Structures are given as C-alpha cells and as structure tokens.
Amino acid sequence: MKHHKKLSTPAWITIPINGETLDVLQVWQLNDAAHHYPETAILRAATLGAKTLAEDNTVLKKFLNDNDIFSKAVKVMTPQVSVSPGTKPCGTPTWDFIVIHGRASTAAVIEVTCFEK
C-alpha cells in the first residue's frame, strides 16, 4: 500500500493589486508530486475595480508573477474566457477567475460571475 504525505489545506489570502485587492486560493498546493501540473488558483474580485484589473492579462500576469501565485513564473497568458452567471441574479456580485497554469508556463483564465460563495 502506498502512503501519501498529508497535504495542508491552502487558505484564502488577500493580496493588493493596483489600489484594489484580490482574494487568492492556491488550490495547486494540494497537488501531489506525481500530479504537479496543471496548477490551479482561484482569484476572487469583490469590486468592479479589482474585476477590471484581473481581466487585463498584462496586469494579471504581473500580479501572478510578483506574488508567486504559482511554483514558477507565467510566461504566456491565453485569451480569457467568461462563463455566464445564468438566469439567477446574484445578491452581491463577485467575480472568480480560475487560473490554470501548465508545465510550459502558459496560463488560461476562466472568469465566472456571481459564483456562489
């Protein structure tokens, strides 16, 4: 029987970005050595200003690299994709950005509006 080391649960951290803040959860820290990639992080914007900054790939790439969000720097950002919130209106809007970072240091971003907290 193979034993796996116990992984600590990542916690949400709040990081400044150009006068705004993003809440960040480094989900990839749960990866074991055999499944290191892809690395995934969730960024949560609670204000329109933070949302606008996260939607700008140049700003977002700098944010990801300056704050060591992934184990190595992001070199290329692919065009972002947005997922519709559906027909149910949300009470307090938030925007989640699911960032997937691959072995070749390319990052893909999926924006989800009003994802339930």
Number of C-alpha atoms within 10 A of each C-alpha: 3 4 5 8 8 8 10 8 11 13 11 15 12 13 13 12 17 10 8 15 20 25 17 21 20 19 18 21 17 16 14 13 9 6 10 14 15 16 22 22 20 22 26 25 23 18 15 13 14 21 22 12 20 24 18 12 18 12 14 17 17 15 19 18 15 10 12 12 22 21 13 14 18 20 13 15 18 10 12 16 14 13 10 11 15 9 6 7 9 13 8 9 14 19 22 25 24 22 24 20 26 17 12 12 17 15 25 18 25 17 23 18 20 19 15 13 5
